Amino acid sequence: MSSFSDPQSVVRYADGPVRQVPGFHALQRMAELLLAERVPEQGHVLVLGAGGGLELKAFAQARSGWRFLGVDPSARMLTLAVDTLGPFADRVELLEGYIDQAPDMAFDGATCLLTLHFLSMEQRRHTLEALRCRLKPGAPLVVAHHSFPQDEDEKLRWLKRYAAFAASSGVAGVDAERAIEAIGARLPLLAPEQEEALLREAGFEGSELFYAGFTFKGWVAYAP
């Protein structure tokens, strides 16, 4: 995740997800709608991996009564989030750090988008457990990130599809190919069934797959 402390990477961040994540804006809208099924009109939502502020802005625009805590380890990305949020910033508290630095309070819902694929299985389990401990009973958690079969042949096929989507969205072909190498070699990727098992092990109930875009998957699950 060191690239998110690089000033150039931070500046380019807002454009990247749209080109690399199929249906990026629809993913944000779906996450907001899933939260809204259980988060009250004056709810308090925890957004983990909030740097850049893209989903915070989308949620705040859609739900005028919600307040947010956005947590991210990158100070530069949080600075970008302030700029991204603009007039919505008064409903958002930003915290530099990880989930363990988040206050030990009961939130009405939480999201963690495009973040967990940076963490090892043990780190993910710990993060999910810490999120569950910070949610009210029945509160939703929405997650989405890279997750696809990890057999070598299947892994390469899916990564090529990811690269083809990025290239068709305007990413330079050489950069798309480099992304295949970086994702395959550096990220501790898990297959979908492993992700669902981790949600259960962390104490979440009723997990449902709601989003699948090539290498990306998204689930909603609920605190007991």
TATA-V80260 format. One record per helix or strand of 2 or more residues. SS is the DSSP state (alpha for helix, beta for strand). FROM is the first residue (numbers start at 1). TO is the last residue. Records with the same first field share a line. If there is no record, write none. Layout:
SS = FROM-TO  FROM-TO
//
This chain:
alpha = 2-5  7-20  24-36  54-62  75-91  99-101  116-118  121-133  152-168  173-186  192-201
beta = 44-48  67-72  92-96  107-113  135-146  204-213  216-223
//
